[in-house]
């Protein structure tokens, strides 16, 4: 059985990192159409290529943390005053409606107030192709907004309220690195046009490689969006795109971006099935900072073509990322990687598919060092790679 991935920028209520990895795009990716705001795009996944969508949820994926929720997490979940958390976060959450003069209609999504200067963070696919953007605060006040910048590769966008008020409540930014599997979280947003909706759940997995496909006006040629995502059971639905995922203290830990939905053949359920994904706030901080500074974003680059691979290690067969190409002058070449190497980990974190390695690199920034563990001729080796900026961004 397979499941399709679906964006969750909602249709209007009833009334109301590009190629740069050589042969990377030959890798089978988990695909979900990230449509222009208001279009429910769904792409059926391939049985053999989907990194998160088989019933075992491990086919081609990097293994998430799978430890059972700790007693501390369980105790915390029982003791959380979600009403208080909602009171804290809701004023920092906004509903977004968009209009398009391209004949594709409008749509709805969610966002978070980033600072007191009127900047709002949302998903890039929420505002893709939009001619008009309206942001409605939790108290019902609405303002026109301009798009400051978008980064399709990470599916993030920054808006600026036009003539916004001086009493905005910026979201409190947390640290996704402090999250553990089983930690309680809350999603806040505008599902199906129902603004101010809150739902709760837990962190189901971390470092989950999720690939969605951006399409439509403003989507930069349909380039894939690869996210080293937070997976959550907090119910999220169409319209939650761009909204906040917060921890039990009301701190922002992720920007909700996509959901898994059952295919028509599996019952036709198109809404929440308890599998949602959020962009880690650490990625959002980096991208938003760059967009606000100069309107563009640099993305980390290794310079290898990849394909899913298997290798033998200590008598066992393991899944990994196989190097099919090393680009001349790239960080990979400088570090000594060669075609035929099989990459098994990055900075000690297991890599068991090509898309898993892509997601890990995209979670990092240019200039960082990363240690790649790999097998060559059956021998375990390591290489320290200094990530560069993708050549098409220099």
TORKOL-4160 file (C-alpha; in steps of 0.2 Angstrom, whole numbers, padded with zeros to 4 digits, m for minus):
394
<pt num="1" X="0000" Y="0000" Z="0000"/>
<pt num="2" X="0006" Y="0017" Z="m0004"/>
<pt num="3" X="0000" Y="0035" Z="0001"/>
<pt num="4" X="0001" Y="0051" Z="m0008"/>
<pt num="5" X="0008" Y="0067" Z="0000"/>
<pt num="6" X="m0002" Y="0082" Z="m0001"/>
<pt num="7" X="0001" Y="0101" Z="0003"/>
<pt num="8" X="m0010" Y="0109" Z="0015"/>
<pt num="9" X="m0013" Y="0126" Z="0008"/>
<pt num="10" X="m0032" Y="0126" Z="0007"/>
<pt num="11" X="m0044" Y="0130" Z="m0006"/>
<pt num="12" X="m0055" Y="0145" Z="m0003"/>
<pt num="13" X="m0069" Y="0142" Z="0010"/>
<pt num="14" X="m0086" Y="0140" Z="0003"/>
<pt num="15" X="m0089" Y="0158" Z="0005"/>
<pt num="16" X="m0075" Y="0165" Z="0007"/>
<pt num="17" X="0086" Y="0114" Z="m0017"/>
<pt num="18" X="0085" Y="0115" Z="m0036"/>
<pt num="19" X="0096" Y="0103" Z="m0046"/>
<pt num="20" X="0114" Y="0106" Z="m0041"/>
<pt num="21" X="0119" Y="0088" Z="m0035"/>
<pt num="22" X="0124" Y="0082" Z="m0052"/>
<pt num="23" X="0113" Y="0067" Z="m0056"/>
<pt num="24" X="0102" Y="0069" Z="m0040"/>
<pt num="25" X="0086" Y="0071" Z="m0050"/>
<pt num="26" X="0088" Y="0053" Z="m0056"/>
<pt num="27" X="0085" Y="0048" Z="m0038"/>
<pt num="28" X="0067" Y="0042" Z="m0034"/>
<pt num="29" X="0059" Y="0054" Z="m0023"/>
<pt num="30" X="0044" Y="0055" Z="m0012"/>
<pt num="31" X="0033" Y="0067" Z="m0022"/>
<pt num="32" X="0019" Y="0078" Z="m0016"/>
<pt num="33" X="0013" Y="0092" Z="m0027"/>
<pt num="34" X="0015" Y="0109" Z="m0019"/>
<pt num="35" X="0002" Y="0118" Z="m0029"/>
<pt num="36" X="m0001" Y="0136" Z="m0030"/>
<pt num="37" X="m0011" Y="0142" Z="m0015"/>
<pt num="38" X="m0028" Y="0135" Z="m0016"/>
<pt num="39" X="m0025" Y="0120" Z="m0027"/>
<pt num="40" X="m0025" Y="0103" Z="m0019"/>
<pt num="41" X="m0012" Y="0094" Z="m0029"/>
<pt num="42" X="m0009" Y="0076" Z="m0025"/>
<pt num="43" X="0004" Y="0065" Z="m0033"/>
<pt num="44" X="0003" Y="0046" Z="m0031"/>
<pt num="45" X="0019" Y="0039" Z="m0024"/>
<pt num="46" X="0030" Y="0025" Z="m0032"/>
<pt num="47" X="0030" Y="0009" Z="m0022"/>
<pt num="48" X="0049" Y="0007" Z="m0023"/>
<pt num="49" X="0054" Y="0025" Z="m0022"/>
<pt num="50" X="0044" Y="0033" Z="m0008"/>
<pt num="51" X="0055" Y="0036" Z="0007"/>
<pt num="52" X="0041" Y="0037" Z="0020"/>
<pt num="53" X="0026" Y="0030" Z="0013"/>
<pt num="54" X="0025" Y="0011" Z="0014"/>
<pt num="55" X="0016" Y="0003" Z="0028"/>
<pt num="56" X="0032" Y="0000" Z="0037"/>
<pt num="57" X="0037" Y="0018" Z="0034"/>
<pt num="58" X="0055" Y="0014" Z="0031"/>
<pt num="59" X="0056" Y="0010" Z="0012"/>
<pt num="60" X="0070" Y="0021" Z="0006"/>
<pt num="61" X="0070" Y="0033" Z="0021"/>
<pt num="62" X="0082" Y="0038" Z="0034"/>
<pt num="63" X="0078" Y="0030" Z="0050"/>
<pt num="64" X="0070" Y="0042" Z="0062"/>
<pt num="65" X="0073" Y="0041" Z="0080"/>
<pt num="66" X="0062" Y="0026" Z="0085"/>
<pt num="67" X="0064" Y="0025" Z="0104"/>
<pt num="68" X="0048" Y="0024" Z="0113"/>
<pt num="69" X="0042" Y="0040" Z="0121"/>
<pt num="70" X="0051" Y="0043" Z="0138"/>
<pt num="71" X="0042" Y="0043" Z="0154"/>
<pt num="72" X="0047" Y="0061" Z="0156"/>
<pt num="73" X="0038" Y="0065" Z="0139"/>
<pt num="74" X="0023" Y="0055" Z="0144"/>
<pt num="75" X="0022" Y="0064" Z="0160"/>
<pt num="76" X="0024" Y="0081" Z="0152"/>
<pt num="77" X="0011" Y="0078" Z="0139"/>
<pt num="78" X="m0001" Y="0073" Z="0154"/>
<pt num="79" X="0003" Y="0089" Z="0163"/>
<pt num="80" X="0003" Y="0102" Z="0149"/>
<pt num="81" X="m0010" Y="0115" Z="0150"/>
<pt num="82" X="m0014" Y="0116" Z="0132"/>
<pt num="83" X="m0027" Y="0130" Z="0135"/>
<pt num="84" X="m0013" Y="0141" Z="0142"/>
<pt num="85" X="m0002" Y="0136" Z="0127"/>
<pt num="86" X="m0015" Y="0141" Z="0115"/>
<pt num="87" X="m0018" Y="0158" Z="0123"/>
<pt num="88" X="0001" Y="0161" Z="0122"/>
<pt num="89" X="0003" Y="0156" Z="0103"/>
<pt num="90" X="m0014" Y="0161" Z="0095"/>
<pt num="91" X="m0010" Y="0180" Z="0095"/>
<pt num="92" X="0006" Y="0176" Z="0085"/>
<pt num="93" X="m0003" Y="0165" Z="0072"/>
<pt num="94" X="m0012" Y="0173" Z="0057"/>
<pt num="95" X="m0023" Y="0167" Z="0043"/>
<pt num="96" X="m0017" Y="0170" Z="0025"/>
<pt num="97" X="m0029" Y="0172" Z="0010"/>
<pt num="98" X="m0022" Y="0175" Z="m0007"/>
<pt num="99" X="m0029" Y="0180" Z="m0024"/>
<pt num="100" X="m0022" Y="0177" Z="m0041"/>
<pt num="101" X="m0025" Y="0186" Z="m0058"/>
<pt num="102" X="m0018" Y="0171" Z="m0067"/>
<pt num="103" X="m0036" Y="0163" Z="m0068"/>
<pt num="104" X="m0031" Y="0150" Z="m0055"/>
<pt num="105" X="m0042" Y="0157" Z="m0041"/>
<pt num="106" X="m0036" Y="0160" Z="m0023"/>
<pt num="107" X="m0033" Y="0150" Z="m0008"/>
<pt num="108" X="m0029" Y="0150" Z="0011"/>
<pt num="109" X="m0015" Y="0146" Z="0022"/>
<pt num="110" X="m0007" Y="0150" Z="0039"/>
<pt num="111" X="0008" Y="0160" Z="0045"/>
<pt num="112" X="0017" Y="0166" Z="0061"/>
<pt num="113" X="0021" Y="0184" Z="0066"/>
<pt num="114" X="0040" Y="0184" Z="0066"/>
<pt num="115" X="0044" Y="0201" Z="0073"/>
<pt num="116" X="0037" Y="0217" Z="0079"/>
<pt num="117" X="0041" Y="0225" Z="0062"/>
<pt num="118" X="0026" Y="0216" Z="0053"/>
<pt num="119" X="0036" Y="0201" Z="0046"/>
<pt num="120" X="0026" Y="0185" Z="0044"/>
<pt num="121" X="0033" Y="0168" Z="0039"/>
<pt num="122" X="0023" Y="0156" Z="0029"/>
<pt num="123" X="0026" Y="0142" Z="0016"/>
<pt num="124" X="0032" Y="0148" Z="m0001"/>
<pt num="125" X="0019" Y="0137" Z="m0010"/>
<pt num="126" X="0005" Y="0147" Z="0000"/>
<pt num="127" X="0009" Y="0163" Z="m0009"/>
<pt num="128" X="0016" Y="0156" Z="m0026"/>
<pt num="129" X="0008" Y="0166" Z="m0040"/>
<pt num="130" X="m0002" Y="0177" Z="m0029"/>
<pt num="131" X="m0006" Y="0195" Z="m0034"/>
<pt num="132" X="m0014" Y="0199" Z="m0018"/>
<pt num="133" X="m0010" Y="0193" Z="m0001"/>
<pt num="134" X="m0021" Y="0197" Z="0015"/>
<pt num="135" X="m0016" Y="0193" Z="0032"/>
<pt num="136" X="m0029" Y="0192" Z="0046"/>
<pt num="137" X="m0023" Y="0193" Z="0064"/>
<pt num="138" X="m0031" Y="0182" Z="0078"/>
<pt num="139" X="m0042" Y="0196" Z="0083"/>
<pt num="140" X="m0049" Y="0198" Z="0066"/>
<pt num="141" X="m0040" Y="0213" Z="0060"/>
<pt num="142" X="m0034" Y="0211" Z="0042"/>
<pt num="143" X="m0020" Y="0219" Z="0032"/>
<pt num="144" X="m0013" Y="0218" Z="0015"/>
<pt num="145" X="0004" Y="0211" Z="0014"/>
<pt num="146" X="0019" Y="0211" Z="0002"/>
<pt num="147" X="0030" Y="0196" Z="m0002"/>
<pt num="148" X="0047" Y="0201" Z="0004"/>
<pt num="149" X="0055" Y="0185" Z="m0002"/>
<pt num="150" X="0053" Y="0167" Z="m0005"/>
<pt num="151" X="0064" Y="0152" Z="m0005"/>
<pt num="152" X="0056" Y="0138" Z="m0015"/>
<pt num="153" X="0070" Y="0125" Z="m0011"/>
<pt num="154" X="0065" Y="0125" Z="0007"/>
<pt num="155" X="0046" Y="0131" Z="0004"/>
<pt num="156" X="0048" Y="0146" Z="0015"/>
<pt num="157" X="0042" Y="0164" Z="0012"/>
<pt num="158" X="0043" Y="0181" Z="0022"/>
<pt num="159" X="0028" Y="0193" Z="0020"/>
<pt num="160" X="0028" Y="0211" Z="0026"/>
<pt num="161" X="0011" Y="0219" Z="0033"/>
<pt num="162" X="0007" Y="0235" Z="0024"/>
<pt num="163" X="0003" Y="0248" Z="0037"/>
<pt num="164" X="0003" Y="0235" Z="0051"/>
<pt num="165" X="m0001" Y="0239" Z="0069"/>
<pt num="166" X="0012" Y="0242" Z="0082"/>
<pt num="167" X="0004" Y="0229" Z="0095"/>
<pt num="168" X="0009" Y="0213" Z="0086"/>
<pt num="169" X="0014" Y="0198" Z="0096"/>
<pt num="170" X="0029" Y="0189" Z="0088"/>
<pt num="171" X="0031" Y="0171" Z="0091"/>
<pt num="172" X="0043" Y="0164" Z="0103"/>
<pt num="173" X="0056" Y="0155" Z="0094"/>
<pt num="174" X="0062" Y="0138" Z="0101"/>
<pt num="175" X="0075" Y="0125" Z="0097"/>
<pt num="176" X="0070" Y="0110" Z="0087"/>
<pt num="177" X="0087" Y="0102" Z="0092"/>
<pt num="178" X="0079" Y="0100" Z="0109"/>
<pt num="179" X="0065" Y="0090" Z="0103"/>
<pt num="180" X="0064" Y="0071" Z="0106"/>
<pt num="181" X="0052" Y="0058" Z="0099"/>
<pt num="182" X="0036" Y="0057" Z="0110"/>
<pt num="183" X="0038" Y="0076" Z="0115"/>
<pt num="184" X="0020" Y="0084" Z="0115"/>
<pt num="185" X="0017" Y="0098" Z="0102"/>
<pt num="186" X="0003" Y="0109" Z="0096"/>
<pt num="187" X="m0001" Y="0114" Z="0078"/>
<pt num="188" X="m0009" Y="0131" Z="0076"/>
<pt num="189" X="m0017" Y="0137" Z="0059"/>
<pt num="190" X="m0031" Y="0140" Z="0047"/>
<pt num="191" X="m0037" Y="0123" Z="0041"/>
<pt num="192" X="m0050" Y="0124" Z="0028"/>
<pt num="193" X="m0052" Y="0142" Z="0032"/>
<pt num="194" X="m0056" Y="0139" Z="0051"/>
<pt num="195" X="m0044" Y="0152" Z="0058"/>
<pt num="196" X="m0037" Y="0150" Z="0076"/>
<pt num="197" X="m0038" Y="0131" Z="0075"/>
<pt num="198" X="m0027" Y="0121" Z="0087"/>
<pt num="199" X="m0023" Y="0103" Z="0088"/>
<pt num="200" X="m0011" Y="0093" Z="0098"/>
<pt num="201" X="m0001" Y="0077" Z="0096"/>
<pt num="202" X="0017" Y="0071" Z="0098"/>
<pt num="203" X="0033" Y="0071" Z="0088"/>
<pt num="204" X="0032" Y="0055" Z="0079"/>
<pt num="205" X="0049" Y="0055" Z="0071"/>
<pt num="206" X="0064" Y="0067" Z="0068"/>
<pt num="207" X="0075" Y="0069" Z="0053"/>
<pt num="208" X="0062" Y="0062" Z="0042"/>
<pt num="209" X="0067" Y="0065" Z="0023"/>
<pt num="210" X="0052" Y="0071" Z="0014"/>
<pt num="211" X="0051" Y="0077" Z="m0004"/>
<pt num="212" X="0037" Y="0088" Z="m0011"/>
<pt num="213" X="0036" Y="0095" Z="m0028"/>
<pt num="214" X="0032" Y="0113" Z="m0031"/>
<pt num="215" X="0022" Y="0117" Z="m0046"/>
<pt num="216" X="0013" Y="0132" Z="m0053"/>
<pt num="217" X="0017" Y="0150" Z="m0055"/>
<pt num="218" X="0031" Y="0156" Z="m0045"/>
<pt num="219" X="0037" Y="0138" Z="m0042"/>
<pt num="220" X="0053" Y="0140" Z="m0051"/>
<pt num="221" X="0051" Y="0126" Z="m0063"/>
<pt num="222" X="0044" Y="0113" Z="m0052"/>
<pt num="223" X="0060" Y="0110" Z="m0042"/>
<pt num="224" X="0059" Y="0098" Z="m0028"/>
<pt num="225" X="0058" Y="0103" Z="m0010"/>
<pt num="226" X="0068" Y="0091" Z="0001"/>
<pt num="227" X="0065" Y="0093" Z="0020"/>
<pt num="228" X="0074" Y="0085" Z="0035"/>
<pt num="229" X="0057" Y="0086" Z="0043"/>
<pt num="230" X="0049" Y="0084" Z="0060"/>
<pt num="231" X="0035" Y="0071" Z="0058"/>
<pt num="232" X="0020" Y="0074" Z="0070"/>
<pt num="233" X="0004" Y="0066" Z="0074"/>
<pt num="234" X="m0004" Y="0083" Z="0078"/>
<pt num="235" X="m0019" Y="0084" Z="0066"/>
<pt num="236" X="m0015" Y="0096" Z="0052"/>
<pt num="237" X="m0026" Y="0098" Z="0036"/>
<pt num="238" X="m0027" Y="0109" Z="0021"/>
<pt num="239" X="m0025" Y="0127" Z="0026"/>
<pt num="240" X="m0012" Y="0123" Z="0040"/>
<pt num="241" X="0002" Y="0126" Z="0028"/>
<pt num="242" X="0014" Y="0139" Z="0035"/>
<pt num="243" X="0007" Y="0138" Z="0052"/>
<pt num="244" X="0016" Y="0135" Z="0069"/>
<pt num="245" X="0021" Y="0119" Z="0077"/>
<pt num="246" X="0025" Y="0123" Z="0095"/>
<pt num="247" X="0031" Y="0114" Z="0110"/>
<pt num="248" X="0023" Y="0112" Z="0127"/>
<pt num="249" X="0030" Y="0129" Z="0132"/>
<pt num="250" X="0023" Y="0138" Z="0117"/>
<pt num="251" X="0039" Y="0140" Z="0108"/>
<pt num="252" X="0040" Y="0138" Z="0089"/>
<pt num="253" X="0049" Y="0122" Z="0084"/>
<pt num="254" X="0043" Y="0120" Z="0066"/>
<pt num="255" X="0033" Y="0127" Z="0051"/>
<pt num="256" X="0020" Y="0115" Z="0046"/>
<pt num="257" X="0022" Y="0111" Z="0027"/>
<pt num="258" X="0014" Y="0095" Z="0021"/>
<pt num="259" X="0004" Y="0080" Z="0025"/>
<pt num="260" X="0002" Y="0062" Z="0020"/>
<pt num="261" X="m0015" Y="0057" Z="0013"/>
<pt num="262" X="m0023" Y="0040" Z="0009"/>
<pt num="263" X="m0025" Y="0037" Z="m0010"/>
<pt num="264" X="m0042" Y="0035" Z="m0017"/>
<pt num="265" X="m0039" Y="0016" Z="m0019"/>
<pt num="266" X="m0036" Y="0016" Z="0000"/>
<pt num="267" X="m0052" Y="0024" Z="0005"/>
<pt num="268" X="m0051" Y="0041" Z="m0003"/>
<pt num="269" X="m0047" Y="0050" Z="0014"/>
<pt num="270" X="m0040" Y="0067" Z="0009"/>
<pt num="271" X="m0037" Y="0075" Z="0026"/>
<pt num="272" X="m0027" Y="0072" Z="0041"/>
<pt num="273" X="m0022" Y="0054" Z="0045"/>
<pt num="274" X="m0010" Y="0058" Z="0059"/>
<pt num="275" X="0005" Y="0060" Z="0048"/>
<pt num="276" X="0011" Y="0078" Z="0046"/>
<pt num="277" X="0027" Y="0086" Z="0043"/>
<pt num="278" X="0035" Y="0103" Z="0048"/>
<pt num="279" X="0051" Y="0112" Z="0043"/>
<pt num="280" X="0062" Y="0113" Z="0058"/>
<pt num="281" X="0063" Y="0131" Z="0065"/>
<pt num="282" X="0082" Y="0131" Z="0064"/>
<pt num="283" X="0081" Y="0130" Z="0045"/>
<pt num="284" X="0067" Y="0143" Z="0045"/>
<pt num="285" X="0078" Y="0155" Z="0056"/>
<pt num="286" X="0092" Y="0153" Z="0043"/>
<pt num="287" X="0082" Y="0156" Z="0028"/>
<pt num="288" X="0071" Y="0170" Z="0035"/>
<pt num="289" X="0087" Y="0179" Z="0041"/>
<pt num="290" X="0094" Y="0178" Z="0023"/>
<pt num="291" X="0078" Y="0183" Z="0015"/>
<pt num="292" X="0077" Y="0199" Z="0026"/>
<pt num="293" X="0095" Y="0203" Z="0024"/>
<pt num="294" X="0096" Y="0203" Z="0005"/>
<pt num="295" X="0081" Y="0194" Z="m0002"/>
<pt num="296" X="0091" Y="0178" Z="m0007"/>
<pt num="297" X="0096" Y="0162" Z="0001"/>
<pt num="298" X="0112" Y="0152" Z="m0001"/>
<pt num="299" X="0110" Y="0133" Z="0000"/>
<pt num="300" X="0123" Y="0120" Z="0005"/>
<pt num="301" X="0132" Y="0111" Z="m0009"/>
<pt num="302" X="0142" Y="0095" Z="m0009"/>
<pt num="303" X="0143" Y="0091" Z="m0028"/>
<pt num="304" X="0139" Y="0073" Z="m0030"/>
<pt num="305" X="0126" Y="0063" Z="m0040"/>
<pt num="306" X="0117" Y="0050" Z="m0029"/>
<pt num="307" X="0106" Y="0035" Z="m0030"/>
<pt num="308" X="0099" Y="0023" Z="m0017"/>
<pt num="309" X="0112" Y="0009" Z="m0014"/>
<pt num="310" X="0115" Y="m0006" Z="m0003"/>
<pt num="311" X="0132" Y="m0012" Z="0004"/>
<pt num="312" X="0138" Y="m0026" Z="0015"/>
<pt num="313" X="0145" Y="m0021" Z="0032"/>
<pt num="314" X="0150" Y="m0033" Z="0046"/>
<pt num="315" X="0140" Y="m0047" Z="0037"/>
<pt num="316" X="0124" Y="m0037" Z="0036"/>
<pt num="317" X="0117" Y="m0028" Z="0021"/>
<pt num="318" X="0113" Y="m0010" Z="0024"/>
<pt num="319" X="0104" Y="0003" Z="0014"/>
<pt num="320" X="0114" Y="0019" Z="0010"/>
<pt num="321" X="0117" Y="0033" Z="m0003"/>
<pt num="322" X="0128" Y="0028" Z="m0018"/>
<pt num="323" X="0139" Y="0041" Z="m0026"/>
<pt num="324" X="0136" Y="0040" Z="m0045"/>
<pt num="325" X="0145" Y="0056" Z="m0050"/>
<pt num="326" X="0157" Y="0068" Z="m0042"/>
<pt num="327" X="0157" Y="0086" Z="m0049"/>
<pt num="328" X="0174" Y="0093" Z="m0054"/>
<pt num="329" X="0180" Y="0106" Z="m0041"/>
<pt num="330" X="0166" Y="0102" Z="m0029"/>
<pt num="331" X="0168" Y="0100" Z="m0010"/>
<pt num="332" X="0166" Y="0081" Z="m0013"/>
<pt num="333" X="0181" Y="0080" Z="m0025"/>
<pt num="334" X="0191" Y="0091" Z="m0013"/>
<pt num="335" X="0187" Y="0079" Z="0001"/>
<pt num="336" X="0192" Y="0064" Z="m0010"/>
<pt num="337" X="0175" Y="0056" Z="m0013"/>
<pt num="338" X="0174" Y="0045" Z="m0028"/>
<pt num="339" X="0161" Y="0037" Z="m0039"/>
<pt num="340" X="0156" Y="0020" Z="m0032"/>
<pt num="341" X="0158" Y="0026" Z="m0013"/>
<pt num="342" X="0143" Y="0022" Z="m0003"/>
<pt num="343" X="0138" Y="0035" Z="0010"/>
<pt num="344" X="0131" Y="0028" Z="0026"/>
<pt num="345" X="0131" Y="0042" Z="0038"/>
<pt num="346" X="0133" Y="0061" Z="0040"/>
<pt num="347" X="0140" Y="0068" Z="0057"/>
<pt num="348" X="0136" Y="0051" Z="0064"/>
<pt num="349" X="0118" Y="0051" Z="0059"/>
<pt num="350" X="0113" Y="0036" Z="0048"/>
<pt num="351" X="0109" Y="0039" Z="0030"/>
<pt num="352" X="0100" Y="0025" Z="0021"/>
<pt num="353" X="0094" Y="0033" Z="0005"/>
<pt num="354" X="0099" Y="0046" Z="m0007"/>
<pt num="355" X="0085" Y="0058" Z="m0002"/>
<pt num="356" X="0090" Y="0056" Z="0016"/>
<pt num="357" X="0107" Y="0063" Z="0012"/>
<pt num="358" X="0100" Y="0077" Z="0002"/>
<pt num="359" X="0088" Y="0081" Z="0017"/>
<pt num="360" X="0103" Y="0081" Z="0029"/>
<pt num="361" X="0113" Y="0093" Z="0018"/>
<pt num="362" X="0099" Y="0105" Z="0015"/>
<pt num="363" X="0097" Y="0106" Z="0034"/>
<pt num="364" X="0114" Y="0113" Z="0035"/>
<pt num="365" X="0122" Y="0130" Z="0028"/>
<pt num="366" X="0136" Y="0134" Z="0017"/>
<pt num="367" X="0153" Y="0135" Z="0026"/>
<pt num="368" X="0149" Y="0121" Z="0038"/>
<pt num="369" X="0159" Y="0106" Z="0040"/>
<pt num="370" X="0151" Y="0088" Z="0039"/>
<pt num="371" X="0159" Y="0071" Z="0042"/>
<pt num="372" X="0153" Y="0059" Z="0029"/>
<pt num="373" X="0155" Y="0040" Z="0033"/>
<pt num="374" X="0156" Y="0029" Z="0018"/>
<pt num="375" X="0162" Y="0012" Z="0012"/>
<pt num="376" X="0174" Y="0010" Z="m0002"/>
<pt num="377" X="0179" Y="m0008" Z="m0008"/>
<pt num="378" X="0171" Y="m0014" Z="0008"/>
<pt num="379" X="0182" Y="m0003" Z="0020"/>
<pt num="380" X="0174" Y="0010" Z="0031"/>
<pt num="381" X="0181" Y="0027" Z="0029"/>
<pt num="382" X="0177" Y="0045" Z="0033"/>
<pt num="383" X="0179" Y="0062" Z="0024"/>
<pt num="384" X="0177" Y="0079" Z="0031"/>
<pt num="385" X="0168" Y="0090" Z="0018"/>
<pt num="386" X="0167" Y="0109" Z="0019"/>
<pt num="387" X="0150" Y="0113" Z="0012"/>
<pt num="388" X="0150" Y="0126" Z="m0002"/>
<pt num="389" X="0136" Y="0137" Z="m0009"/>
<pt num="390" X="0128" Y="0129" Z="m0024"/>
<pt num="391" X="0136" Y="0136" Z="m0040"/>
<pt num="392" X="0120" Y="0142" Z="m0048"/>
<pt num="393" X="0118" Y="0154" Z="m0032"/>
<pt num="394" X="0136" Y="0161" Z="m0033"/>
